[in-house]
Amino acid sequence: MATPKPGRRPANPRFSSGPCAKRPGWTPDRLAGALVGRSHRSDAGRERLARAIDLTREVLQVPADHRIAIVPASDTGAVEIALWSLLGPRGVDVAVWESFSADWATDVLGQLKLPQTRQLTAPYGALPDLSQLDFDHDVVFAWNGTTSGVRVPGAGFIPADRKGLTICDATSAAFAQDLDFAKLDATTFSWQKVLGGEAAHGVLILSPRAVERLESHVPPWPMPKIFRLTRDGKIVEAIFRGETLNTPSMLAVEDYLDALCWARDIGGLPALRARCDANAAAVAAWVAQTPWIDHLARDPATRANTSVCLVFTDESAARTPAARASLSRRMVAMIEAEGAGFDFGAYRAAPPGFRIWCGATVETTDVALLTPWLDWAYGEATAAA
């Protein structure tokens, strides 16, 4: 028996994991005051960039002794600046459980070729044994695996008396999950994730311990201009006051400021986390009553509340990886053709299924309206098989 086509569509059917949905109520008119055609080095340009840093500190609850910089090349640029600038004096442990953390392992092992490097690996859907990390080493990890929907269950695995630095890719966790900055020495994210900003810009947050490393360690490899955070053995403080490493988009800066003001005005970090939790809970409620689908992250304690990743179960009509890949592609195409949901297929390197962005700019009512369309598409696609 065919599943009836749902009668309602999400008001905002954008569920991409990056760039992500704009905040509720956003229109291009919000950017009318952007400093387009003005220099980012002008007094007005520096003021906007400094305000973006100040609001980031306020909304994200970054400690006063941590420095914040706006950097090029999104979260990727921020992570690679941290790796190239900070690593070298100690051994390195890299925790890998999805595609981007695997990229950071490639940087450390294949590009920097650092000795005394260990890679702790787990398959999609699981975490490595975090108790095996050696914090006498520097440790590189993602707080939330964007392509697997698996996050660390808190910072309890990081000792306060660690000797090495922690370098944390937090791009789909910042503004959505509890980041313990006392345990994080270099933290990165991009505007395009939880706050729905425009792409191409990243943020790098450094603890006092990371600054000490920067000022005491000179990397033995060539450092591109856009990676250089020090001059004559001292950190370039101006970078952390808004004098960026290269030319930023002032239009994108204005958009980020708009998102930060929205976040502050709805209640700040607690309100953002609550919105993400409610969105993820709406998906989880549907999964609980749907036998053909399950979370990729099997342990509820490690399930993301932003990039919620789903896979077909053994009870589904698709039993092989190829069949599951075909079915998921067909379902996504059917729903997109109806204008009921866009860009929610699984990441290309992940197990076949779906990745529904549940960040703070998404409305829970829209998440709840997407799931009947998944039921409909599954029924239509499997009936025709």
Salt bridges, closest charged atoms under 4 A:
ASP43 OD1 - ARG46 NH2 3.08
GLU47 OE1 - ARG48 NE 3.86
ASP65 OD1 - HIS66 ND1 2.82
ASP93 OD2 - ARG118 NH2 2.58
ASP93 OD1 - HIS137 ND1 2.94
ASP134 OD2 - HIS137 NE2 3.64
ASP138 OD2 - ARG213 NH1 2.92
ASP178 OD1 - ARG273 NH1 2.79
ASP185 OD2 - ARG162 NE 3.17
ASP185 OD2 - ARG209 NH1 2.87
GLU198 OE2 - LYS22 NZ 2.86
GLU237 OE2 - ARG67 NH2 2.74
GLU254 OE1 - ARG48 NH1 2.49
ASP255 OD2 - LYS22 NZ 2.49
ASP258 OD2 - ARG23 NE 2.74
ASP258 OD1 - ARG30 NE 2.99
ASP265 OD1 - ARG264 NE 3.10
ASP294 OD2 - ARG298 NE 3.77
ASP314 OD1 - ARG324 NH2 3.27
GLU338 OE2 - LYS5 NZ 2.90
GLU338 OE1 - ARG9 NH2 2.93
GLU363 OE1 - ARG275 NH2 3.08
